[in-house]
Amino acid sequence: MTSPTVEQAAAHAPNAGEYIQHHLGHLTNIHQGFIVDFSVINYDTVFWSIAMGVLGVFVMWLGARKATSGVPGRFQGMLESVVEMVEDQSKSIIHGDRKFIAPLALTVFIWVFLMNCLDFLPVDLFAGLFRVLGLGEPHFRIVPTADLNGTMGIALGVLAVVLYYNVKIKGIGGWIHELFAAPFGIYMAPFNFLLNMIEYAARTVSLGMRLFGNMYAGELLFLLIALLGSTFTVFGIFGHIVAGSIWAIFHILIVLLQAFIFMMLTLVYIGQAHESH
């Protein structure tokens, strides 16, 4: 049996649209038939979310285990600067007990940052690995924060914490009264309740959509740069190297900034739960 020629391989190669569509697909249990389908599980998003969570916990445990009271090393100094940054931000926003909130914010920051950093892996890394292992070319996405299901899941977790602190700080009766009485008084109860429900929904959706939109756009741009290099022309290869390097450097800022913004909004929403109208 003869091996396929270059012309035959090129004829079966996916075009640009098929290439991008394949890389934006997920490894799922079933095909998603509707926009909202809770029976669909994206195995790649679940796997990498858990993996980065475990990695984040391990890094922080390793830093705490090796912490010394003397002159800190680079690793300890880096972790201490992150912890101090999160503590300072939580102190300026939360006026109350922060024993749980500050570690929560630190966890959110490190977790989101590590998930975002997966975007720096080559876009065809796992596609090539699957081919080498003889597994074909299944859909598989690496970045959990480029999946709306992943970011909305984190945002819903933040909403649960916000609701918990609303009830804890104000009591169930005080929180329900606030839902109907704020901000325009009890005589506008139906309008107040509708406005507060819209506010909770809008904050949750915007929190998840903001992170998803930025990471999805970054992932898509990496795919377009990869396609530029596949043209095998001087312009394509040179442009691939230059554009890929520039975008990777700029993306470092985006990865860090989006993790910081998500952490700050988490603190702001929890801080609002400590305030009464």
C-alpha angles and dihedrals in degrees: 000000000000123000117248117267124239090256092052092048090049091050091056095042115112119252122238094272094048091046093054093042091052093050092048092054123100133227098245139169094235138004113274109239100175137039090245112038117151093186091070117094119192100211094191093055092047093047097048093042091055092041093053091045091054090045091051092050090047093051093050091045090050091050093049092046093053096039115128133187091230129073106326122232123233095271094048092043092053093050092045091052090052092048092048092048092052092044092051092049093047091048092053093049107031115060101191142034109354100173091114101022098058094051088045091054090047091051092049092049096049094041095050091043093053092047090050091050090064086076088076092067113101110272093230096042098105094034088059092043092052091050091051091050091049094243095128120229108307121176108266129164122191105196112077093189090059087064114082090212090060098047094043089050090056091044091053088051089054089049090053090052091048092051090047092054092045089058094039096050100036102024123239092278094048093048093049090048089052091051091058102031104041132118104357103028135266093288088069092049099138092047092045092051092049091047093050093048090051090049093053092047094045093049092049095046094045091048092055097037094050094057093040094049095052096045094043091052091048092050091048091051091052088054092051090050089050089053089052090059092048091067089080092215127127090249093046096049094042091045091047092055096043098040092042093051094046094046093046091053092046091045090061087068092047093050092051095040095051091051090050093048092049091050093047093049089049089055092045093052092047089046090054088055088061092056127081125213 
